[in-house]
Amino acid sequence: MEKKYLKILVTGSISFDDIMDFPARFVDYFHPEKLHQINVSFVVNNLEKQIGGTATNIVHNLRLVTEKNINILAAVGKDGKDILNFFKKRKINTDGIIKDVKKYTSTGKVITDIKDNQIWGFYYGAGETAKKIKLEKYATRNSLLIISANHSEAFLNFQKEAIKQKVDYLYDPGMALTWINDKDLKMGVENCKFLVGNDYEIAMILKRTNYSIEKLKHYGLRIVTTLGEKGVVYESKKESYKINGYKVKKVVDPTGAGDAWRGGFVAGLAEEKNIKESLKQGNALASFAVEVYGTTNHCPSKKEIEKRTNML
């Protein structure tokens, strides 16, 4: 029987996102012999300005499914008023959000080509301030913590505190793989309850930690490898299986699909669904996310989410 989680704690970035579409393929504009000196300009044909960030995206999807207590532990800048109102309208507890009155809120800018390849630029700004948040003030023995992409110091602080306080956590180090050292990565992996990443990220984590899936399963970890539209693979000591993705008619914007999946999956755990049902719910939420621009603009009803979940 799965542990009963009464509170979900979400860490990660809170940001403003500029989402742009490039009506061609990136690969056609790179010279393979001149990659050491890149000077490329992509003229886009669509621009959307959104509220986003990993923590924002995850709590948005959590709230679409569950009424359980959700705390977001992150930081906004001097321009964060609209973001705080966004959370309050969705009944997300903002007591764990720090407001930095000197820096601007984290900002991400992404260009997506016609093959859904993406190029990101990200400014952390106020996100660094999240390192000052004390996990012990919010965590209980029945909490599940999500550790997702964040400023390096904030990310490592939550990881360290979760391990020290023996708080169950879902570890999502994918976007941190470009800066986290092997020692800290191994520590984060060894102590997590759930390890989540796409197939490339999981492969890199295994390579850098010198672990195998079998060894991680032996230690009691539950490993989830996301495969985009193909679904997810779940592996644990007790059971392993693949859950197919929901096939949408048209992918409008893949940005935030992974965060939507994480929100749907964790919401399932919070609502005491079994692992398989929670995985399916994650797939369903991800399918809604890719059908619209932006990472928090999809608002399906619980009935619509349940219908897609039951189809998987």
QUIFEN-V890766 format. One record per residue. RES is the residue in three letters. OMEGA is omega in whole degrees, -180 to 180 (* if undefined). Layout:
res->RES omega->OMEGA
res->RES omega->OMEGA
This chain:
res->MET omega->180
res->GLU omega->178
res->LYS omega->180
res->LYS omega->-180
res->TYR omega->-179
res->LEU omega->-179
res->LYS omega->176
res->ILE omega->178
res->LEU omega->-176
res->VAL omega->174
res->THR omega->-178
res->GLY omega->-177
res->SER omega->168
res->ILE omega->-174
res->SER omega->166
res->PHE omega->-179
res->ASP omega->170
res->ASP omega->-176
res->ILE omega->-176
res->MET omega->180
res->ASP omega->176
res->PHE omega->-172
res->PRO omega->178
res->ALA omega->180
res->ARG omega->177
res->PHE omega->-172
res->VAL omega->-179
res->ASP omega->-176
res->TYR omega->176
res->PHE omega->177
res->HIS omega->-175
res->PRO omega->-179
res->GLU omega->-178
res->LYS omega->-178
res->LEU omega->178
res->HIS omega->-178
res->GLN omega->-175
res->ILE omega->173
res->ASN omega->-173
res->VAL omega->176
res->SER omega->180
res->PHE omega->178
res->VAL omega->-175
res->VAL omega->-179
res->ASN omega->177
res->ASN omega->178
res->LEU omega->176
res->GLU omega->177
res->LYS omega->-172
res->GLN omega->168
res->ILE omega->-177
res->GLY omega->-173
res->GLY omega->-176
res->THR omega->-179
res->ALA omega->179
res->THR omega->-178
res->ASN omega->-177
res->ILE omega->-178
res->VAL omega->176
res->HIS omega->-179
res->ASN omega->175
res->LEU omega->-175
res->ARG omega->177
res->LEU omega->-174
res->VAL omega->-172
res->THR omega->176
res->GLU omega->-179
res->LYS omega->-178
res->ASN omega->180
res->ILE omega->175
res->ASN omega->175
res->ILE omega->-178
res->LEU omega->-173
res->ALA omega->-178
res->ALA omega->173
res->VAL omega->-179
res->GLY omega->-177
res->LYS omega->179
res->ASP omega->-171
res->GLY omega->-176
res->LYS omega->-179
res->ASP omega->180
res->ILE omega->178
res->LEU omega->177
res->ASN omega->177
res->PHE omega->180
res->PHE omega->-178
res->LYS omega->178
res->LYS omega->-179
res->ARG omega->177
res->LYS omega->175
res->ILE omega->-180
res->ASN omega->-177
res->THR omega->-179
res->ASP omega->-178
res->GLY omega->179
res->ILE omega->176
res->ILE omega->175
res->LYS omega->177
res->ASP omega->-174
res->VAL omega->-179
res->LYS omega->-176
res->LYS omega->174
res->TYR omega->177
res->THR omega->177
res->SER omega->-178
res->THR omega->178
res->GLY omega->177
res->LYS omega->-176
res->VAL omega->172
res->ILE omega->-180
res->THR omega->179
res->ASP omega->-174
res->ILE omega->177
res->LYS omega->179
res->ASP omega->170
res->ASN omega->-176
res->GLN omega->172
res->ILE omega->-177
res->TRP omega->166
res->GLY omega->-175
res->PHE omega->177
res->TYR omega->-176
res->TYR omega->177
res->GLY omega->-177
res->ALA omega->-179
res->GLY omega->180
res->GLU omega->-177
res->THR omega->-179
res->ALA omega->179
res->LYS omega->-179
res->LYS omega->-178
res->ILE omega->-180
res->LYS omega->-178
res->LEU omega->-177
res->GLU omega->179
res->LYS omega->-174
res->TYR omega->-174
res->ALA omega->173
res->THR omega->-179
res->ARG omega->179
res->ASN omega->178
res->SER omega->169
res->LEU omega->-178
res->LEU omega->173
res->ILE omega->177
res->ILE omega->-178
res->SER omega->-174
res->ALA omega->-173
res->ASN omega->170
res->HIS omega->-173
res->SER omega->-178
res->GLU omega->178
res->ALA omega->180
res->PHE omega->-177
res->LEU omega->178
res->ASN omega->179
res->PHE omega->178
res->GLN omega->-179
res->LYS omega->-178
res->GLU omega->179
res->ALA omega->179
res->ILE omega->-179
res->LYS omega->-177
res->GLN omega->179
res->LYS omega->177
res->VAL omega->176
res->ASP omega->178
res->TYR omega->171
res->LEU omega->-174
res->TYR omega->-176
res->ASP omega->-173
res->PRO omega->-174
res->GLY omega->-177
res->MET omega->178
res->ALA omega->-175
res->LEU omega->180
res->THR omega->-178
res->TRP omega->-176
res->ILE omega->179
res->ASN omega->-174
res->ASP omega->-178
res->LYS omega->-180
res->ASP omega->178
res->LEU omega->-179
res->LYS omega->179
res->MET omega->180
res->GLY omega->-180
res->VAL omega->-175
res->GLU omega->-173
res->ASN omega->-176
res->CYS omega->175
res->LYS omega->179
res->PHE omega->175
res->LEU omega->-175
res->VAL omega->176
res->GLY omega->175
res->ASN omega->-173
res->ASP omega->178
res->TYR omega->-178
res->GLU omega->179
res->ILE omega->178
res->ALA omega->179
res->MET omega->179
res->ILE omega->179
res->LEU omega->-180
res->LYS omega->-175
res->ARG omega->179
res->THR omega->-177
res->ASN omega->176
res->TYR omega->172
res->SER omega->176
res->ILE omega->-179
res->GLU omega->-180
res->LYS omega->178
res->LEU omega->177
res->LYS omega->179
res->HIS omega->179
res->TYR omega->178
res->GLY omega->179
res->LEU omega->171
res->ARG omega->-175
res->ILE omega->178
res->VAL omega->177
res->THR omega->-180
res->THR omega->-175
res->LEU omega->-180
res->GLY omega->-177
res->GLU omega->180
res->LYS omega->176
res->GLY omega->-177
res->VAL omega->172
res->VAL omega->180
res->TYR omega->-179
res->GLU omega->177
res->SER omega->-179
res->LYS omega->-176
res->LYS omega->-174
res->GLU omega->178
res->SER omega->178
res->TYR omega->178
res->LYS omega->176
res->ILE omega->-179
res->ASN omega->177
res->GLY omega->176
res->TYR omega->-177
res->LYS omega->179
res->VAL omega->-180
res->LYS omega->-179
res->LYS omega->175
res->VAL omega->-179
res->VAL omega->-177
res->ASP omega->-178
res->PRO omega->-177
res->THR omega->176
res->GLY omega->-179
res->ALA omega->179
res->GLY omega->178
res->ASP omega->177
res->ALA omega->178
res->TRP omega->-179
res->ARG omega->178
res->GLY omega->180
res->GLY omega->-180
res->PHE omega->-178
res->VAL omega->176
res->ALA omega->177
res->GLY omega->178
res->LEU omega->180
res->ALA omega->180
res->GLU omega->177
res->GLU omega->171
res->LYS omega->177
res->ASN omega->-175
res->ILE omega->-177
res->LYS omega->178
res->GLU omega->-180
res->SER omega->177
res->LEU omega->179
res->LYS omega->180
res->GLN omega->175
res->GLY omega->179
res->ASN omega->-180
res->ALA omega->-180
res->LEU omega->179
res->ALA omega->-179
res->SER omega->177
res->PHE omega->-176
res->ALA omega->-175
res->VAL omega->-177
res->GLU omega->-180
res->VAL omega->174
res->TYR omega->177
res->GLY omega->-174
res->THR omega->-178
res->THR omega->-178
res->ASN omega->177
res->HIS omega->-178
res->CYS omega->179
res->PRO omega->177
res->SER omega->178
res->LYS omega->180
res->LYS omega->179
res->GLU omega->178
res->ILE omega->180
res->GLU omega->-179
res->LYS omega->180
res->ARG omega->179
res->THR omega->-178
res->ASN omega->180
res->MET omega->-176
res->LEU omega->*
